[in-house]
Amino acid sequence: MQFNKLRKLVLTAIDDLKGEDAVEIDVKGKTSVTDLMIIVSGTSNRHVKSIANNIVAEAKKAKSQPLGVEGEEQGEWVLVDLGDIIVHVMQPHIREFYDLEKLWSMDESERQGSSAG
């Protein structure tokens, strides 16, 4: 599936289930794993699981099979790997603790400096 269509599908699937505070982070050139990370919050275990399941269902309908889904059992942080896009669906306290937005917005010198202290 074309990248922009997949991106739109994911954002629509998130919006359909009222995912909160969705953020897109362009990681192309920072990692070989993916090009885009989307981070979104769900209000409870059930909400997190529902958002992730909706993303997976919509991707499958569009004939874009997810490469993997992790964390469904606990529902605090579910990762949906769609290849070019990885989606992190998290409860707010988990999102705040791991602060992926800050981690991935830092350049290489900032990451090295923060691990030295």
N, C-alpha and C positions, 0 to 999 in steps of 0.2 A: 504494500500500500504506500502511496506517495506520502512523504513526511508531513506536509501541510494538512493533508486530509486526516492523517492519523492524529496529529496535534489537535485539530478541531474536534474530532470524535471524542478524544479524551476529555477535553475541556467541557464539551456538551454533556458527557456522561457524569462528570463531576457536578456541573450546574444542575442537572436534572434531579440529583439527590441532595441538593443544597449543601454541597461541600463548602467549607469556609476558608477564606484567606488563601486561595490558590496562588502560587508563585511559580513562575517559570525561570529556570536557570540554564543558560546556554553553557554547556560544558565541553563543547566541541574544541578540540585542541588541548584540553586539560586532562582528559582521560580517553582511553581507547574503548571504554565499556559502552558509552552511549553519547549522543549528541545533545540531548535535552533532558533535564530533570524537572518534573513537576511535583511540587510539594503542596499538600492540601490537608486541612484539618477536618476531622469528624468529631462529633460531640460525645460519642460513647463507643464502646466496643462494637455494638450492633451497627451504629452509623458508619464507623470505619469499614467494617466488613461489607456493608451494603454498597458503599461507594466503590470499593475495590471490585466487588462482584459485578456491579453495573459496568465498570470499565472493561472487565474481561468479557462480559456478555456482548457488549456493543462491538468490541474488537472482533470477536468470533463471528458476529452477524455480518461484519464487513470483510470476512475472510482473512483476518489478520490474527493468526493464532499467537497468543502470548507465549514468550519463551519460558516464563516461570512466574509463580506467585508464591511469596513467602510471608509468614506471619498471620495467616488466616485464623489459626486456632485461638490465639490470644486476643487479636483484634485491637491491640494498642498501636501497632505499626504494621501495615501491610504494604509490601513492595510488589508492584506489578511491572514486570520486565517485558516491554514491547519492542526490544531491540534498540531502535534509534531513540526511543523515549522510555525512561524509567519513571514510574509514578510512585511516590511515597505518600501513603494515606496514613495520617498519624493523629492520635489524640493530642490536644494542646500541650499537656504537661510533658509528653514524650518529645514533641516537636521542639519545645523550649529547651529541654535538657540537651538534646543532640545538636540543635542549632545548625542544621545543614545549610541553611541560607548563608550564614556567615562563613562556614567552612569553605563552601564552593565559590564564594565571592572573593575570598582572599587570593592574592597572587602567590606564586611559589616562594618568594622571599619571606612573606608574612607567615606562611605555613611553617617554614623551617625555623624562623625566629620564635614562634610560639611554642614549638616543641623543645626548644633548647632551655627554657626557663623552668 
